[in-house]
Amino acid sequence: MTSTALLDSLRQIVGATHVLTDGDLSAYEQDWRKRVHGKALAVVRPGNTAEVAGVVKACAAAGVQIVPQGGNTGLSVGSTPDQTGQQIVLSLTRLNAVRHIDKDNLTFTVEAGCILQNLQEQADQQGLLFPLSLAAEGSCTIGGNLGTNAGGTQVVRYGNTRDLCLGLEVVTPQGEIWDGLKGLRKDNTGYDLRDLFIGSEGTLGIITAATMKLFPQPAAQLTAFAAVPSMAAAVRLLGMAHQHLGAGLTGFEVMGQFALSLVVKHMPQLRVPFTEKGADMGDSAPYCVLLENSDSESEQHARLRFEHLLELAFEDGCVVNAVVAENLSQAHELWHIRESIPLAQAEEGLNIKHDISVAASRIPAFVEHADAVLKREIPGVRLVNFGHLGDGNLHYNVQVPEGEDGKAFLRDKEALVNHLVYEAVDAFGGSFSAEHGVGALKTDKLEKYQSPVALQMMRAIKQALDPQGIMNPGVVLARG
């Protein structure tokens, strides 16, 4: 089948207005950070699962590769077409319906193109909670969240996206539809196909819908911003929070003082605690922690437990200063500080991002080691260290030395920086990708750091499900 014949067939399946070949397609053809630019044969926007299946069948018959895409907010180049101009970008944003809400089962069934923030609001309107929360929630879609097994700020309590999913609807690489949307919490009938597709980044099939868990809204939610004297103290505070708050601990974020100083510098409208009137907490408190406690009983009960935890933390010395939000508005302001670090870092200039995970108990030693190695090998390097300490996930980023040309630094030093960081992560038993996925950006890292046995099984699964190799080639597993 020629390209012209394929495009005609796709227009018949989804409608001519939803097969885009002309005009500015950069929103679909470049990655979120605008570092990689591809060229698609067409951008196809099906409106339902049957149309997705029809598109995949047509592409399979023509031997044309497919790049599934949700909100295109990923950071690992997992949904960008290559430069050949021969791949189809299959955008799922029109599949945006909430099909069913089951309040008694505490689930809702939603289509892959639903924007995460809209799902949070839909749940809230029902008096329920959908706890998945991350910085891109106003743009990312639940299909992309499932495809990358996204994490976010409440993993310590509710788990990753995988843990929130009870069932999937998937279009296979042959264009068949698997309906696994039962929404059962117990179903031991063979291999868990759901977990096979979650985190596969569109390489094994296309997630078109999912049944996701809902939770009762907490009766109270308290937030504190605490200055700590070391990363070891932050980990000690985490242990105390687990002990005294139990399942009520819903968020535990760590932020280095340099990361916070970028927020102060580039977003002066935000009031970062402990920095008023030029105060510098860098020596006495090189890190701050943002912790959140949710309670199902009452605000009074929650506040008593929260204040007791902070009293013990002060006595222990793992906290040297703290503020507790007095209301929801103040809590949002504190969270906004944390969520503004990536934007403030971008305002400062080019940087090298790392999404790594290490067991929480080993994070202090990892940070000490990695900081020392980078500062020794690359004088002047600036470290933007922040992230989800509660689940061992750091965004251990490297800012270009002050005054240096950013593009030249990335050209000359990015490979070295990545090598030093990932070698340190591996030495401490961690992972080079915690929540952003492998994408096309880190396939070489997977080849290096994943075990040969694991890689062999991954390739066998890919070959079994997608023998033509048409689903997102070059993502997760390297080509060839």
N, C-alpha and C positions, 0 to 999 in steps of 0.2 A: 504494500500500500504506500502510495506517495504521500508526502507531507500535505499536499493540497487535498488529497482524498481524505486523509485523517482529519484535517481541520473541518472539512465539510461534514464528516460523520459526527464530530464533536458538537458542531453547531446544531445538528439535528437532535442531539441528546439533551443539551442544556439550554439551547436557544442562542441565536447569533450574538445577542448583546452580552452574553456571558462567556464568550471566547475572545479574549483580548490579544490582539497582535500588533496594534499600532499605538502611537502616542507614547507618553511617558509611563513606562512600566517599572520605574526604579523602585517604587514601594515594594514590588514583588521580587525584583531582580538583584537587590543588594541586601547585605546582612544588616542587622540592627545597628551595629557600630560603624557601618559604612566603610569597612575595610576591604570587603570582597564584593566585586560586581560581576554578575553573570549575564547571560543572554538566553531567554526562553524562546522556544518555538511559538508558544502561546501560554497565556494564563487562562485557565479554565475554572469557572466558578459554578459548580453544581449546586442545586437547591435542595436536594434530598438524597437519601441513601441510595435509592434506585438509580439516580443520575450518576452518583459516584461510581456505582458498580458498572454502569454503562460506559463511562469514561475509561475505567480501568480495563474493561474487556476490549475496547477499541484500541487502546494503547498497547495492550498485550498482543493483540493480533498483528499490529504494525511493528512490534518490537521496539516501541518508543519508551524511553525511560520517564518516570514520574517523580516529581519532587513535591511531596505533600507539604502544605503550609497552613499555619493557623494565623496568629497575630503577627508573625515574623519578628518576635521580640527576643529570640534566642541569642546567646552570646558565644556559641561554638560553631557557627556557620553550618547549621544542620538543615536549613530549609532554603538554601540559595542555589539556583541552577548554575551549571558550569558555563563555560564560554562558547560551547559548540553551537548554540542556537537550535539544538535538536531535542531538548528536554521540555516536557510539559510541566508547568507549575500548577498544581491542583490546589486551589485555595478553598478552604472549608468555611469561610466566614459567613456564607449564606445559610449554613446549617446552624441556626441560632435559636431553636425553640426549646423551651422547657416542656417536655412531653407529659410529664406526670409528677405530681408531688404526693407522696404517701406519708402522711404525718404519723400514722400509727406504726409504720415500719421505719420511721426516721430515715427516709431516703427520697431523693428525687432523680428522675431520669432526664438527662439533658443532652442536647446535641453538641457535637464537637466544636462548632463555631461560637458557642456562647462565651461572651467575655466574662472573665472571672469576677470582676466587680459587680456585674449584673446578677450573677448567681448569688453572691453574698447578699445583695439587696433583696432578691426574691426570697431567699431563706428568711431574712429578717422580717419581711412582710408577713410571713407565716408564724412569727414568734419563735423561729428556730435559728440555728447557727450553722453556717458552712465555713469551717475554720481556715481553709487554705488562704494564705495571705502572703503576697510578695510585692516587690516594688513596681512591677509592670502590670499590676492587676487591672488597671484601667484600659489596657490594650491587649494583653495576652488572652488566649482562649483555653478552654478546658481541654480540648484535644491536644494542644501543644503541651499543656501541663502534664497530661498523661503520657504523651510521647517521650518526654524528657524526665518523667518522674520528679517533677519540680518539688522543691522543699519549701523555703519561706521561713517566716518568723515564729510559727507555732508548732514546729515539728516536735519540739521537746514534749508537748502534751498530746498532739493529735497524729503525729507521724507525717511522712511524705505523702504525695498524691496517691501513690500506690496503696497506702494504708486507708485511704478514704474512699477507695473504689470497690464496689461489690460486683460489678458486671460491666461487660463491654458489648458493643455492636461493632463489627469489623468487616471491612471489605478486603478480601484476600487479593494477592497479586494476580489471580486468575479471574477476578471480577465476581467472585461468589460472596454471599453475605452470611456471616456467622452472627446469629442472634444469641448473645450470652447475657441478656439484661435482666435476669431473674431477680436480682437484688437479694440473694440469700446470703446469710452470714455463715451458714454451714452447707457445704456442697462438695463432698469428697468423691466425685465421680470421674476419676481419671486425672490426667495431667491438668495443671492449672493454666489453661490457655490465656486467661486474663493477664496473669503476671508475665507471660511471654511477650505480650504486645506492649505492656506498660514499660516505658524506658527504652523501647527499641527504636525510637526516633524515626518512625515511618519507614523502616527498612524491611519490615516483615508483613506489613499490611497497613490499612488506613483506618484508624479509629473514627467512627462516625457518630457514636453516641455512647453514653456511659450512665450507669446507675451509681450515684454517689451517696455517701453517708451524710446525714444531718445530725445535729446535736441540740439539746435544750439550750436556750439562751442562759448564760450565767446570771445569777441574781446580783452579782457585784463583780467589778473588775478594777483592780488597783495597780498603779504603775509607779515605780521608783527609779530614780537616776542616781547611781551611787559611784563615788570615786573610790578606786582601790589602789593599794600601793604596789601591786605587781600582778602579773598574769597568774602566778601561783595562788595569790590571794583571791583572784576572780574564780578560779577553779574551786578553792575552798568554800567560797560563798555559794557556788552552785551546789556543792554537796549539802550545805546547811539548808538551802532552799528546798532541795528534794526531801530532806528529812522533816522539815517543819511545815512545808506547804503541800507535800505529796502531789496528787494529781492536779492540785490547784495551780501549780507552776505551769503557766502557758507560754511564757516567753523569757529568754535569757540571752541577751545580746551583749557583746563586748565591743568597745571602740577605743582604739589607741588615740592618744592625745594629738598626734599629728593629723590623723583623720579628722578629729573634731576641730582642729585649728583651721583646716580648709573650709569647714562649714562657717566658722566665725569670719573668715576672710572673705569668702565669696557670697555668703548669705547673711549679711549683718542684721537683717530683719528677724532672724531666729535668735532667740535668747538661749544660748548654750549654758547650762548650769556651771557654776564655779569659774566662769571666765569674765565676770563683770569687772569693770574698772581695771582692765589689764592684768587681772590675776593670772598666774601661770601655775597650773597644777602639775606640770610635766615631771618635776622631781619627786614630789611627795605622792603623786597619783598618776602614773604614766598611762593608766587605763581607766575607763568608766564602764559601768555595767548598767544596762537597762533591763529591769526585770518586771514581769507582769504576773499578777496573781488573780485567778478567777475563782469565784466561790458560788456554790449552788444554794447556800443557806441565806445569808444576808450580808449587807455591806458592813454592818457592825462586827459580825463574826470575822469577815475577811480582814478588816482593818486591824483588829486585835492580833490576829495571827501574823499579819504582815509587819506590824510595828514590833512585835516580839522578836521576829526574825532579825530585823534591823538592829534592835538592841543587842542581841547576841552577837551580831556581826561586828558592831562597834567594840564590844568587849573583847572579841577575838582578835581585833586588829585588821581584819580583812576588808573593812570599810572605814574610810577616814572622813567621808562627808557624804551626805545623801539628801535628796529632796523627794517628797512623795506628792504626786499629783492630787490636788484637792477635788478635782472634778474631771469629767470626761474631756472637756476642752483642753485642760492642761495635759492630760494623758496623750491626747492627739499631738500636742505641740512637742512633747518629749519624743514620741515615735517619729515625728516628722524630722527631727534632728538626725536620728539614726538613718532614716530612709533618704536623707539628702546627701549623705556622704558620697555616693557614686557620682551624683551631679556636680558636687563641689570638686571632686577629683577631676572630672572632665573639664571644668572651668580652669583648673590649675594648669592643664596641658595634657600632653600625651602620657600614657601610662601602660603598664603591662599587667594584665589581670590574671589572677590565679584563684580558682575555686577548689580549695583542697579540704580534705577531712583527715583528722588524726584523733585517736581516742582522747577524750577530754583529759584524762589523767596524764597524758604525755604532751599535751599542748605547751605547757610552760617550757619544758626542755626543748621541744621543737623550735619554738619562737626564739629562745636564747641562741640556739645553734644556728638557725637560718639567718637571723639578724646579723650575727657575727660574721658568717661566711660572706654574705652579700656586701656588708660594709668593708670587709677586707679586700674583696675582689673588685668592687666597683666603688671607689671613693666618691662620697657625695650623694650616694643613692638615698632616696627618701622612701620610707616604708609606710604604706597606708594599710594598716592591719585592723580589720573589723569583721564582725560576722556572728554567726549563730553558735556561740560557745556552748549553749545547752545541748546541742547535738553534735558538737565536735567539728563544725564546718566554719572555716575561716575564709574570708576573701583577703588573701595575703597578697596585696598589690604593690607594685613598684612604680613610684613616680620618678620621672626623669629628673636628674640632678638640677638644682636651681641654676638658671642661666644657660643651660646647654640646649642645643637644637634638638627638639623632640624627635623629628623624623630621622635625623642622623643617629641618635641614641638607639632608637628601635632597630634601625638597619644594622648597626654595629654590635649591639649588646643584647637584643631580645633573646636570641638563641642561648646565649650564656646565662642570662637571668633565669630563663625557664629551666635550663639544665640544673642550675644550682638549687632552685626551689624544689623541683621534682625529685632530685636525688635526696634532698633532706626529707621530703615527705616519705619517700620509699624507705629511708633508713629508720624512720620512726613508725613504720607499719601502717602508713596512711594511704589515701587515694588521691590521685591527681585531679579527679572530677567528682565533686560531691553532689551538686545539684544542677549544674548547667549542661550536663551531657558531654558526650565525646564529639559529636558532630563530625564535620570534615576537618576541623581545626586540630584535633588531637588524636587522629588515627595512628600517627607514628608513636605517640605516647602509649596508646593501648598495646601496640605491638611490642614495645619495650618493657612495660611494667606489668602487663597481664601474663599469667602463666600460660605456657604452651598448651597445656591440657584444656584450659578454659577457652583459649582462642580456637582450638580444634573443634570444641563443642559448638561455639558460636558460629563458626563457618558451616558446620554440618546443619545447624538449624536454618541458617540463611539459605543454603542450597536446597534443603527439603521444602521450604515454604515458598521460595522465590527462585526457582531454577533458572528463569530467564535473566535474573539480575536486573529487573526494571525498577524496583522500588528503592528510591533514594540511594543510588549507587555512590560509593565513596564516602558514605556517612557511617560512622561507628567502625566498620571494617574497611581497611584500605582496599583499593581496587586491585584486581589481579590475584 
